[in-house]
Amino acid sequence: MISILIPVFNLDIRPLVGELVDQCKSCDVPYEILCFDDGSETSYKAKNRLMDFSSVVYQEMTKNLGRSAIRNVLGKAAQFPYLLFMDCDSKVVTGDFIKTYINHLSPNTLLYGGRSYSQQKPKDPSLLFHWTYGKKREESSAEERRAHPWHTFMTNNFLIPNSVFQKFNFDESLTQYGHEDTLFGLELARNNIKIIHLNNPLEHIGLEPVNTMIKKTEQGLQNLFILWKKGTPIDTKLLRVFIRIKKKGMAVFIGKQFYLYKSLIIYQLKSKFPSLILFDFYKLLYLCHFELMNQKKFINKN
């Protein structure tokens, strides 16, 4: 009935898989768990190879495929009618996680369970910004998400009919981090695939330090810029502000200020009270900076 699909990268997934196996057995339904490693370090592979469950398939890719491609590979390998995708850096926090999804199965309908973060602040101060961002920007109830059903969809924890996924895969043109989940959601929305939001979250345990968050944010902004340039923009508040600034001829000026403020903003984000407003400002600065860099490349080519 259900295929649980987990792309694996640099994490010991044995606790997560063990909990999922227990819950699937208690529901007494046919299931499989596919865990495909996408280029992890040897130490993590060695741990995950020790998994010994008859219903679990662990497989290692010969090279890193990327966030979109590895999910497409998992989807094609699945054998059951419903696919439950989840991130490997997740923790099951309820005893009826699998049962909740099974109780809501419906053809041509996507189910999204949500994302949560620990109630306790991380002991490592370098992870405080990620936790703060997650609590304020990513954690939300099903009731809150239903107000903007596709805008609040993320790919960390969702169930989709296999028949639907075979028609609408992840876009593999975006090879680096950022917005592949947004594109996937928009494609489903354009094709009138219904989404139901549930209070069935997985806790995100893969907190990352500020520098890593900044790097991934910049990659996501590059993808946002590329999609806009291609004429397939993703409607975000940030992009709308950027376009208004560009029309007023201010993007180049703001882009030139990027390195003036970069270190100061990152320093603040590493503090005990990281500012999400400053983080938003950083994203706008970077987008304008990226526009400036692309203009210079164009001039140099000509």
Beta strands, then each sheet from edge to edge (+ up, - down):
strand 1: 2-8
strand 2: 31-37
strand 3: 56-60
strand 4: 82-86
strand 5: 90-92
strand 6: 109-112
strand 7: 115-116
strand 8: 157-161
strand 9: 194-197
strand 10: 202-204
sheet 1: 3+ 2+ 1+ 4+ 8- 6+ 9+
sheet 2: 5+ 10- 7-
end
